[in-house]
């Protein structure tokens, strides 16, 4: 099961699996991330595995952020996730935080 939890008013950690089983209905309170305030960053260093549903979820979070007028970027994107996102043409839709290190 995946979890998204705030570290502070800017950074949120994602842990666990971002897959079809964990995405469905598991993030009802994620919209609280998009309250007015500083740009938000999702730290993906705790993602253990993912599938296409997990990538679709990250794209949906970008849509929600844009609708709310909040900037959203990612840090510590796992290499495999970055490679798959690139294959699907999502690397520009899922911006990495400036100067954020990438995790293996």
N, C-alpha and C positions, 0 to 999 in steps of 0.2 A: 504494500500500500504506500502511496506517495503522500507526502505532507508538504504544505507550504506554510512557513511560519515567519513572522517578522523578527528581524534582528534589531532593527531600529526603525525610524520613520522613513528610511530610504531603502534599506537592503532587506530582502526576503530570501530565506534559504529554502531550496527544494531538496527533499530527501526521499529515498526509496525508488520505486519503479514508476516511470511515466509510461504506462501502457494502457491498452484497452480495458483491462480489469480495474485499474486504479483511477482512471479518468472519469468514468461514468458516475456522476453524482458525488464525487468525493471532495469537491472544492466549492461548496455553496457560499462560503464566506470570502472567497478570493476577491470579490468586488470591493471589499474594504481597502484593498491595496491601492485602489484608484481614487482615493479621496484627494482633494486639492492639497498640494504641498510640493515637496521636492521631487525631482526625477527619481524613478524607482529602478532598482537593479535586482534581478533574480540571480542568485548564486546557485549554479547547477552542479557544484562540486560534489554534492551528496546524492546525485542521481546514480543509481546502481544499474539500471537498464531502462530501455525505452523501445517504443515501436512507433509506427506511423501515427497512431492515435496520440502519442505523447507530443510529437512534432505539431500535429494539428492543434492540440491544446495550447502550445506556446504561441502559435499563430493567432488563435482566438484571444489569448491574453493581449497580444499586440492590438487587435481590433478594439477590445474593450478599453485599453489605455488611450488609444487615439480618440475614441468617442468621449472619454472623460477629460480629454485635454492634458493627459499626463504622459510624460516621456518615459519609456520603458526600454531598458537594455539588459543584457545578460553578461554574466562573468563566469569564468571557469567552465566553459562549454566543453563537455567531453569530446575528445578527438573523433570518435565514431559518430557522435551526434552531429558534429560539424560537417563531417564528410557526407553523411546521409542528407542533411539539410542542403548541402551544395548540389547534390545529385538532383534533388527535387526543385532546385532554384529558390530555396528559402533563405539562403545565407544573407541576402540583403534585407529580407523581411524580419530577420531575427538579429538585430544589431548587437554586436559585442561591445561591452563597456570600453571606452577609450583606455588603452593601456592595461586592460584586464588580462591577467595571465590565463592561459588555457591549461586545463587539466588533461592528463592522459586518459 
